[in-house]
């Protein structure tokens, strides 16, 4: 049975909540229907249809991000087993490019939201900090496709990055002082001056046709 041509429930509330235009919402609804097979909800298994995602070393973290309640409703924790179209749009809104006539305050809010989304992706146990083990896991996954880099080398890279994060966020540490992990405020300091736009792509969902947020 083929897919139906049902239209998305475009409302002013949905436009204001996500920042997408009615046209953009319709475009994303087509992608949602393609992934779900015309079901009203999306599951992790549906992402298997995204061929580009199978080559991404952190594909599991990307999938989980769509079901992470922290990204769907601030102050919530845990994971959904399925999400509806509105929830799908909310997650996709984190990937909207920062552009157009935005004032400095809105740019900072948009950037902070993107970094919070990225922080949540690294903070897998929801304890509000990225521990050394969590950071090691990210680095190992990112480097997993490079056969010339062994696991111990990846761990050393992660350890060095964590020490650098501690020096940026804490400064000179005492010999017996332990850096327990990267908090969100630390994360903001680490990413200061770095272009977040180049780090958050959603080409795997055909977002190249989506204009900048405004």
WOCORPE-V882398 format. One record per pair of residues at least 12 apart in sequence whose C-alpha atoms are under 10 Angstrom apart, sorted by the first residue. I is the first residue (numbers start at 1). J is the second residue. Records with the same first field share a line. If there is no record, write none. Layout:
# WOCORPE-V882398
I=J ; J
This chain:
# WOCORPE-V882398
1=37
2=37 ; 38
3=30 ; 33 ; 34 ; 36 ; 37 ; 38 ; 39
4=30 ; 33 ; 34 ; 37 ; 38
5=30 ; 33 ; 38
6=26 ; 29 ; 30 ; 33 ; 38
7=25 ; 26 ; 29 ; 30 ; 33
8=22 ; 25 ; 26 ; 27 ; 28 ; 29 ; 30 ; 32 ; 33 ; 85 ; 86
9=22 ; 25 ; 26 ; 29 ; 85 ; 86
10=22 ; 23 ; 25 ; 26 ; 29 ; 86
11=25
14=86 ; 89 ; 90
15=89
17=86 ; 89 ; 90 ; 93
18=86 ; 87 ; 89 ; 90 ; 91 ; 92 ; 93 ; 94 ; 96 ; 213
19=89 ; 90 ; 93 ; 94 ; 96 ; 212 ; 213 ; 214
20=89 ; 90 ; 92 ; 93 ; 96 ; 210 ; 211 ; 212 ; 213 ; 214
21=210 ; 211 ; 213 ; 214
23=210
24=207 ; 209 ; 210 ; 211
25=85 ; 86 ; 89 ; 210
27=206 ; 207 ; 209 ; 210
28=85 ; 88 ; 89 ; 92 ; 205 ; 206 ; 207 ; 210
29=85 ; 86 ; 88 ; 89
31=205 ; 206 ; 207
32=46 ; 84 ; 85 ; 88 ; 89 ; 205
33=85
34=46 ; 49
35=47 ; 48 ; 49 ; 50 ; 205
36=49 ; 84
39=84 ; 85
40=82 ; 83 ; 84 ; 85
41=81 ; 82 ; 83 ; 84 ; 85 ; 86 ; 87 ; 88
42=66 ; 67 ; 81 ; 82 ; 83 ; 84 ; 85 ; 87 ; 88
43=63 ; 66 ; 67 ; 80 ; 81 ; 82 ; 83 ; 84
44=60 ; 63 ; 64 ; 66 ; 67 ; 80 ; 81 ; 82 ; 83
45=63 ; 82
46=63
47=59 ; 60 ; 62 ; 63 ; 204 ; 205
48=63
50=204 ; 205
51=204 ; 205
52=202 ; 203 ; 204 ; 205
53=202 ; 203 ; 204 ; 205
54=204
55=145
56=141 ; 142 ; 145 ; 204
57=138 ; 139 ; 140 ; 141 ; 142 ; 143 ; 144 ; 145
58=121 ; 137 ; 138 ; 139 ; 140 ; 141 ; 142 ; 143 ; 144
59=141 ; 142
60=121 ; 141
61=118 ; 120 ; 121 ; 122 ; 124 ; 138 ; 141
62=118 ; 121 ; 202
63=121
64=79 ; 80 ; 81 ; 121 ; 124
65=79 ; 91 ; 117 ; 118 ; 120 ; 121 ; 122 ; 124
66=79 ; 80 ; 82 ; 83 ; 87 ; 88 ; 89 ; 90 ; 91 ; 92 ; 121
67=79 ; 80 ; 81 ; 82 ; 83 ; 87 ; 88 ; 91
68=80 ; 81 ; 83 ; 91 ; 117 ; 120 ; 121 ; 124 ; 126
69=87
70=116 ; 117 ; 120 ; 121 ; 126
71=87 ; 90 ; 91 ; 94 ; 113 ; 116 ; 117 ; 118 ; 120 ; 121
72=86 ; 87 ; 88 ; 89 ; 90 ; 91
73=87 ; 90
77=125 ; 126 ; 127
78=124 ; 125 ; 126
91=117
92=202 ; 205 ; 207
93=110 ; 113 ; 114 ; 213
94=110 ; 111 ; 113 ; 114 ; 115 ; 116 ; 117 ; 118 ; 200
95=110 ; 113 ; 114 ; 117 ; 197 ; 199 ; 200 ; 201 ; 202 ; 207 ; 212 ; 213
96=110 ; 114 ; 197 ; 200 ; 201 ; 202 ; 207 ; 210 ; 211 ; 212 ; 213 ; 214
97=110 ; 111 ; 196 ; 197 ; 198 ; 200 ; 201 ; 207 ; 210 ; 211 ; 212 ; 213 ; 214
98=110 ; 111 ; 196 ; 197 ; 211 ; 212 ; 213 ; 214
99=211 ; 212 ; 213 ; 214
100=211 ; 212 ; 213 ; 214
101=212 ; 213 ; 214
102=213 ; 214
103=214
106=214
107=214
110=213
111=188 ; 195 ; 196 ; 197
112=184 ; 188 ; 196
114=196 ; 197 ; 200
115=184 ; 187 ; 188 ; 191 ; 196 ; 200
116=184 ; 185 ; 187 ; 188
118=187 ; 196 ; 199 ; 200
119=182 ; 183 ; 184 ; 187 ; 188
120=184
121=138
122=134 ; 135 ; 137 ; 138
123=135 ; 138 ; 181 ; 182 ; 183 ; 184
127=183
128=181 ; 182 ; 183 ; 184
129=180 ; 181 ; 182 ; 183 ; 184 ; 185 ; 186 ; 187
130=162 ; 180 ; 181 ; 182 ; 183 ; 184 ; 186 ; 187
131=162 ; 179 ; 180 ; 181 ; 182 ; 183
132=155 ; 158 ; 159 ; 161 ; 162 ; 163 ; 179 ; 180 ; 181 ; 182
133=155 ; 158 ; 159 ; 181
134=158 ; 181
135=155 ; 157 ; 158 ; 159 ; 161 ; 162 ; 181 ; 182
136=151 ; 154 ; 155 ; 156 ; 157 ; 158 ; 159 ; 161 ; 162
137=154 ; 155 ; 158
138=154 ; 155 ; 158
139=151 ; 154 ; 155 ; 156 ; 157 ; 158 ; 159 ; 161
140=152 ; 153 ; 154 ; 155 ; 157 ; 158
141=154
142=154
162=179 ; 181 ; 182
163=179
164=190
165=179 ; 181 ; 182 ; 186 ; 187 ; 189 ; 190
166=178 ; 179 ; 180 ; 181 ; 182 ; 186 ; 190
167=179
168=186 ; 189 ; 190
169=182 ; 183 ; 185 ; 186 ; 187 ; 188 ; 189 ; 190
170=186
